[in-house]
Amino acid sequence: ALSKPVELPGIHEFTAMGLMNDKQIDCYDSVAKKKIPKQDWMREKMPADYWDKGTQSRKSKEQWFKVNINILM
């Protein structure tokens, strides 16, 4: 999480990703606002509600980070 947006490609105010065995399996950022699979097997095997619930969880974490960054500043 960053304290403010920066104007650099691919760098967002908030980014969260899932890793397994050093490989990225999913990603969420403050622009897409959606948890996105990064491995074909994740896309194929996980049900739609997994991605919906994961998106809500990441949105919650994004808000938590924003609040706490403001407190720290």
N, CA, C and O atoms as a GROMACS GRO file, in nm:
protein
  292
    1ALA      N    1   0.084  -0.118   0.000
    1ALA     CA    2   0.000   0.000   0.000
    1ALA      C    3   0.089   0.124   0.000
    1ALA      O    4   0.192   0.128   0.067
    2LEU      N    5   0.047   0.223  -0.074
    2LEU     CA    6   0.120   0.350  -0.081
    2LEU      C    7   0.034   0.460  -0.020
    2LEU      O    8  -0.089   0.448  -0.014
    3SER      N    9   0.097   0.566   0.026
    3SER     CA   10   0.023   0.675   0.089
    3SER      C   11  -0.056   0.759  -0.011
    3SER      O   12  -0.148   0.832   0.028
    4LYS      N   13  -0.022   0.749  -0.138
    4LYS     CA   14  -0.096   0.821  -0.242
    4LYS      C   15  -0.065   0.754  -0.376
    4LYS      O   16   0.036   0.684  -0.389
    5PRO      N   17  -0.150   0.775  -0.476
    5PRO     CA   18  -0.123   0.718  -0.608
    5PRO      C   19   0.004   0.779  -0.668
    5PRO      O   20   0.036   0.896  -0.645
    6VAL      N   21   0.075   0.699  -0.745
    6VAL     CA   22   0.192   0.748  -0.819
    6VAL      C   23   0.164   0.729  -0.967
    6VAL      O   24   0.085   0.642  -1.006
    7GLU      N   25   0.226   0.808  -1.047
    7GLU     CA   26   0.202   0.803  -1.192
    7GLU      C   27   0.305   0.713  -1.260
    7GLU      O   28   0.379   0.759  -1.347
    8LEU      N   29   0.309   0.587  -1.221
    8LEU     CA   30   0.399   0.490  -1.282
    8LEU      C   31   0.317   0.371  -1.330
    8LEU      O   32   0.231   0.322  -1.257
    9PRO      N   33   0.343   0.323  -1.451
    9PRO     CA   34   0.265   0.211  -1.503
    9PRO      C   35   0.281   0.087  -1.415
    9PRO      O   36   0.392   0.049  -1.377
   10GLY      N   37   0.168   0.026  -1.383
   10GLY     CA   38   0.170  -0.097  -1.305
   10GLY      C   39   0.188  -0.080  -1.156
   10GLY      O   40   0.184  -0.178  -1.082
   11ILE      N   41   0.209   0.043  -1.109
   11ILE     CA   42   0.224   0.071  -0.966
   11ILE      C   43   0.096   0.138  -0.919
   11ILE      O   44   0.061   0.246  -0.966
   12HIS      N   45   0.027   0.073  -0.828
   12HIS     CA   46  -0.103   0.122  -0.783
   12HIS      C   47  -0.097   0.161  -0.635
   12HIS      O   48  -0.006   0.121  -0.562
   13GLU      N   49  -0.195   0.237  -0.593
   13GLU     CA   50  -0.201   0.279  -0.453
   13GLU      C   51  -0.207   0.158  -0.360
   13GLU      O   52  -0.150   0.161  -0.251
   14PHE      N   53  -0.276   0.052  -0.402
   14PHE     CA   54  -0.283  -0.071  -0.322
   14PHE      C   55  -0.276  -0.191  -0.415
   14PHE      O   56  -0.346  -0.196  -0.517
   15THR      N   57  -0.193  -0.287  -0.381
   15THR     CA   58  -0.183  -0.413  -0.454
   15THR      C   59  -0.169  -0.526  -0.353
   15THR      O   60  -0.093  -0.515  -0.257
   16ALA      N   61  -0.242  -0.634  -0.376
   16ALA     CA   62  -0.228  -0.755  -0.294
   16ALA      C   63  -0.222  -0.872  -0.390
   16ALA      O   64  -0.293  -0.876  -0.490
   17MET      N   65  -0.138  -0.968  -0.358
   17MET     CA   66  -0.129  -1.086  -0.443
   17MET      C   67  -0.114  -1.211  -0.359
   17MET      O   68  -0.060  -1.208  -0.248
   18GLY      N   69  -0.162  -1.321  -0.414
   18GLY     CA   70  -0.144  -1.451  -0.351
   18GLY      C   71  -0.027  -1.522  -0.416
   18GLY      O   72  -0.012  -1.520  -0.538
   19LEU      N   73   0.056  -1.585  -0.333
   19LEU     CA   74   0.171  -1.662  -0.382
   19LEU      C   75   0.162  -1.804  -0.330
   19LEU      O   76   0.120  -1.828  -0.217
   20MET      N   77   0.203  -1.898  -0.413
   20MET     CA   78   0.213  -2.037  -0.372
   20MET      C   79   0.341  -2.094  -0.436
   20MET      O   80   0.358  -2.089  -0.558
   21ASN      N   81   0.429  -2.148  -0.353
   21ASN     CA   82   0.555  -2.202  -0.404
   21ASN      C   83   0.628  -2.100  -0.491
   21ASN      O   84   0.680  -2.134  -0.598
   22ASP      N   85   0.632  -1.976  -0.445
   22ASP     CA   86   0.701  -1.867  -0.513
   22ASP      C   87   0.640  -1.828  -0.648
   22ASP      O   88   0.705  -1.760  -0.727
   23LYS      N   89   0.517  -1.870  -0.675
   23LYS     CA   90   0.448  -1.831  -0.798
   23LYS      C   91   0.324  -1.752  -0.764
   23LYS      O   92   0.250  -1.786  -0.671
   24GLN      N   93   0.301  -1.645  -0.839
   24GLN     CA   94   0.182  -1.564  -0.818
   24GLN      C   95   0.059  -1.642  -0.866
   24GLN      O   96   0.056  -1.691  -0.978
   25ILE      N   97  -0.042  -1.651  -0.779
   25ILE     CA   98  -0.164  -1.724  -0.816
   25ILE      C   99  -0.286  -1.633  -0.832
   25ILE      O  100  -0.383  -1.669  -0.899
   26ASP      N  101  -0.280  -1.513  -0.771
   26ASP     CA  102  -0.388  -1.418  -0.790
   26ASP      C  103  -0.338  -1.277  -0.761
   26ASP      O  104  -0.230  -1.258  -0.706
   27CYS      N  105  -0.419  -1.180  -0.799
   27CYS     CA  106  -0.380  -1.041  -0.780
   27CYS      C  107  -0.505  -0.954  -0.764
   27CYS      O  108  -0.609  -0.981  -0.823
   28TYR      N  109  -0.491  -0.850  -0.684
   28TYR     CA  110  -0.596  -0.748  -0.666
   28TYR      C  111  -0.523  -0.615  -0.660
   28TYR      O  112  -0.417  -0.605  -0.598
   29ASP      N  113  -0.578  -0.514  -0.723
   29ASP     CA  114  -0.519  -0.380  -0.707
   29ASP      C  115  -0.629  -0.274  -0.703
   29ASP      O  116  -0.745  -0.300  -0.735
   30SER      N  117  -0.589  -0.155  -0.662
   30SER     CA  118  -0.684  -0.046  -0.641
   30SER      C  119  -0.741   0.010  -0.771
   30SER      O  120  -0.830   0.095  -0.766
   31VAL      N  121  -0.693  -0.035  -0.886
   31VAL     CA  122  -0.749   0.008  -1.014
   31VAL      C  123  -0.852  -0.094  -1.062
   31VAL      O  124  -0.966  -0.057  -1.093
   32ALA      N  125  -0.815  -0.221  -1.068
   32ALA     CA  126  -0.907  -0.326  -1.115
   32ALA      C  127  -1.018  -0.352  -1.013
   32ALA      O  128  -1.131  -0.381  -1.051
   33LYS      N  129  -0.985  -0.341  -0.884
   33LYS     CA  130  -1.079  -0.365  -0.773
   33LYS      C  131  -1.146  -0.502  -0.785
   33LYS      O  132  -1.264  -0.517  -0.757
   34LYS      N  133  -1.067  -0.602  -0.828
   34LYS     CA  134  -1.118  -0.737  -0.844
   34LYS      C  135  -1.004  -0.835  -0.824
   34LYS      O  136  -0.893  -0.813  -0.873
   35LYS      N  137  -1.030  -0.944  -0.752
   35LYS     CA  138  -0.931  -1.049  -0.735
   35LYS      C  139  -0.929  -1.131  -0.864
   35LYS      O  140  -1.032  -1.184  -0.906
   36ILE      N  141  -0.812  -1.140  -0.926
   36ILE     CA  142  -0.799  -1.200  -1.058
   36ILE      C  143  -0.703  -1.319  -1.050
   36ILE      O  144  -0.594  -1.306  -0.995
   37PRO      N  145  -0.743  -1.436  -1.106
   37PRO     CA  146  -0.652  -1.550  -1.107
   37PRO      C  147  -0.534  -1.524  -1.202
   37PRO      O  148  -0.550  -1.463  -1.308
   38LYS      N  149  -0.417  -1.571  -1.163
   38LYS     CA  150  -0.298  -1.556  -1.246
   38LYS      C  151  -0.243  -1.690  -1.294
   38LYS      O  152  -0.140  -1.694  -1.362
   39GLN      N  153  -0.310  -1.798  -1.259
   39GLN     CA  154  -0.273  -1.932  -1.305
   39GLN      C  155  -0.397  -1.996  -1.366
   39GLN      O  156  -0.507  -1.983  -1.312
   40ASP      N  157  -0.380  -2.064  -1.478
   40ASP     CA  158  -0.493  -2.128  -1.545
   40ASP      C  159  -0.567  -2.224  -1.453
   40ASP      O  160  -0.690  -2.228  -1.453
   41TRP      N  161  -0.492  -2.301  -1.374
   41TRP     CA  162  -0.558  -2.399  -1.287
   41TRP      C  163  -0.645  -2.331  -1.183
   41TRP      O  164  -0.747  -2.387  -1.143
   42MET      N  165  -0.606  -2.212  -1.137
   42MET     CA  166  -0.689  -2.137  -1.042
   42MET      C  167  -0.819  -2.094  -1.110
   42MET      O  168  -0.928  -2.106  -1.054
   43ARG      N  169  -0.807  -2.044  -1.230
   43ARG     CA  170  -0.923  -1.997  -1.307
   43ARG      C  171  -1.019  -2.113  -1.333
   43ARG      O  172  -1.141  -2.097  -1.324
   44GLU      N  173  -0.964  -2.230  -1.366
   44GLU     CA  174  -1.045  -2.345  -1.402
   44GLU      C  175  -1.108  -2.416  -1.282
   44GLU      O  176  -1.221  -2.464  -1.292
   45LYS      N  177  -1.038  -2.423  -1.170
   45LYS     CA  178  -1.081  -2.507  -1.058
   45LYS      C  179  -1.161  -2.434  -0.950
   45LYS      O  180  -1.241  -2.496  -0.881
   46MET      N  181  -1.140  -2.305  -0.935
   46MET     CA  182  -1.205  -2.233  -0.826
   46MET      C  183  -1.341  -2.179  -0.871
   46MET      O  184  -1.351  -2.120  -0.980
   47PRO      N  185  -1.446  -2.197  -0.790
   47PRO     CA  186  -1.579  -2.149  -0.828
   47PRO      C  187  -1.587  -1.995  -0.825
   47PRO      O  188  -1.505  -1.928  -0.763
   48ALA      N  189  -1.688  -1.943  -0.893
   48ALA     CA  190  -1.706  -1.797  -0.903
   48ALA      C  191  -1.718  -1.732  -0.765
   48ALA      O  192  -1.665  -1.622  -0.745
   49ASP      N  193  -1.786  -1.797  -0.670
   49ASP     CA  194  -1.802  -1.734  -0.539
   49ASP      C  195  -1.668  -1.722  -0.465
   49ASP      O  196  -1.655  -1.636  -0.378
   50TYR      N  197  -1.570  -1.805  -0.497
   50TYR     CA  198  -1.436  -1.791  -0.439
   50TYR      C  199  -1.377  -1.655  -0.479
   50TYR      O  200  -1.320  -1.585  -0.395
   51TRP      N  201  -1.392  -1.618  -0.605
   51TRP     CA  202  -1.337  -1.491  -0.654
   51TRP      C  203  -1.418  -1.373  -0.600
   51TRP      O  204  -1.361  -1.268  -0.571
   52ASP      N  205  -1.548  -1.389  -0.586
   52ASP     CA  206  -1.632  -1.282  -0.530
   52ASP      C  207  -1.596  -1.257  -0.383
   52ASP      O  208  -1.578  -1.142  -0.342
   53LYS      N  209  -1.585  -1.364  -0.306
   53LYS     CA  210  -1.549  -1.350  -0.164
   53LYS      C  211  -1.408  -1.296  -0.149
   53LYS      O  212  -1.381  -1.215  -0.061
   54GLY      N  213  -1.318  -1.342  -0.234
   54GLY     CA  214  -1.180  -1.293  -0.230
   54GLY      C  215  -1.171  -1.146  -0.264
   54GLY      O  216  -1.091  -1.072  -0.206
   55THR      N  217  -1.253  -1.103  -0.360
   55THR     CA  218  -1.257  -0.960  -0.395
   55THR      C  219  -1.303  -0.878  -0.276
   55THR      O  220  -1.244  -0.774  -0.246
   56GLN      N  221  -1.408  -0.922  -0.209
   56GLN     CA  222  -1.458  -0.849  -0.092
   56GLN      C  223  -1.352  -0.844   0.019
   56GLN      O  224  -1.336  -0.741   0.085
   57SER      N  225  -1.282  -0.953   0.039
   57SER     CA  226  -1.177  -0.957   0.141
   57SER      C  227  -1.065  -0.859   0.108
   57SER      O  228  -1.017  -0.787   0.196
   58ARG      N  229  -1.023  -0.856  -0.017
   58ARG     CA  230  -0.915  -0.765  -0.057
   58ARG      C  231  -0.960  -0.620  -0.050
   58ARG      O  232  -0.880  -0.533  -0.013
   59LYS      N  233  -1.085  -0.592  -0.083
   59LYS     CA  234  -1.137  -0.454  -0.071
   59LYS      C  235  -1.133  -0.411   0.076
   59LYS      O  236  -1.098  -0.297   0.106
   60SER      N  237  -1.168  -0.502   0.165
   60SER     CA  238  -1.163  -0.473   0.308
   60SER      C  239  -1.020  -0.444   0.352
   60SER      O  240  -0.997  -0.350   0.428
   61LYS      N  241  -0.926  -0.522   0.306
   61LYS     CA  242  -0.785  -0.500   0.341
   61LYS      C  243  -0.734  -0.368   0.284
   61LYS      O  244  -0.655  -0.298   0.348
   62GLU      N  245  -0.779  -0.333   0.163
   62GLU     CA  246  -0.741  -0.205   0.104
   62GLU      C  247  -0.787  -0.089   0.193
   62GLU      O  248  -0.710   0.004   0.218
   63GLN      N  249  -0.911  -0.096   0.240
   63GLN     CA  250  -0.962   0.010   0.328
   63GLN      C  251  -0.885   0.013   0.460
   63GLN      O  252  -0.855   0.121   0.511
   64TRP      N  253  -0.855  -0.104   0.515
   64TRP     CA  254  -0.778  -0.112   0.640
   64TRP      C  255  -0.642  -0.045   0.623
   64TRP      O  256  -0.599   0.031   0.709
   65PHE      N  257  -0.574  -0.074   0.512
   65PHE     CA  258  -0.443  -0.012   0.488
   65PHE      C  259  -0.455   0.139   0.473
   65PHE      O  260  -0.372   0.213   0.526
   66LYS      N  261  -0.557   0.187   0.403
   66LYS     CA  262  -0.575   0.331   0.385
   66LYS      C  263  -0.593   0.400   0.520
   66LYS      O  264  -0.531   0.503   0.547
   67VAL      N  265  -0.676   0.342   0.605
   67VAL     CA  266  -0.698   0.400   0.738
   67VAL      C  267  -0.568   0.402   0.817
   67VAL      O  268  -0.535   0.504   0.877
   68ASN      N  269  -0.496   0.294   0.817
   68ASN     CA  270  -0.374   0.286   0.898
   68ASN      C  271  -0.259   0.370   0.840
   68ASN      O  272  -0.179   0.423   0.917
   69ILE      N  273  -0.251   0.383   0.712
   69ILE     CA  274  -0.150   0.472   0.654
   69ILE      C  275  -0.179   0.616   0.694
   69ILE      O  276  -0.088   0.692   0.727
   70ASN      N  277  -0.308   0.654   0.690
   70ASN     CA  278  -0.344   0.791   0.734
   70ASN      C  279  -0.309   0.814   0.880
   70ASN      O  280  -0.262   0.922   0.917
   71ILE      N  281  -0.331   0.713   0.964
   71ILE     CA  282  -0.294   0.726   1.106
   71ILE      C  283  -0.144   0.745   1.120
   71ILE      O  284  -0.099   0.831   1.195
   72LEU      N  285  -0.067   0.665   1.047
   72LEU     CA  286   0.080   0.675   1.054
   72LEU      C  287   0.130   0.811   1.005
   72LEU      O  288   0.227   0.865   1.059
   73MET      N  289   0.064   0.865   0.903
   73MET     CA  290   0.108   0.994   0.851
   73MET      C  291   0.077   1.105   0.949
   73MET      O  292   0.106   1.221   0.922
   0.00000   0.00000   0.00000
